[in-house]
Amino acid sequence: MGATDTSAAAPPPPATGTIRYWAAAKAAAGTPEEPYAAVTLAEALRAAGERHAGQPEFARVLARSSFLVDGQPVGTRDHATIKLADGGTVEVLPPFAGG
């Protein structure tokens, strides 16, 4: 008997870390931070949106925010391509008045 083919292996387990909210994002979330369990930034943000579904301002602020993942700016990269690390930090930075 041959070995079992594992080329269709299960997706990687989610990483766990912290999402930190700043300024208007903190007010909209009602918390300064919360945990994530996700493989990508897109997954973490989708889950955060679901947790705060009853807070329409949260979705509006999140859509206008920029993000840092472990201190590195995400910029215009596709959030689905940004892998998260165990023990990592996602910073949610809404637009700030006055630059």
Secondary structure, DSSP 4 states (H G I P E B T S, - for coil): -PPPP-TTPPPPPPEEEEEEE-THHHHHHTSSEEEEEESBHHHHHHHHHHHTTT-HHHHHHHHH-EEEETTEE-TTS-GGG-B--TTEEEEEE---TT-
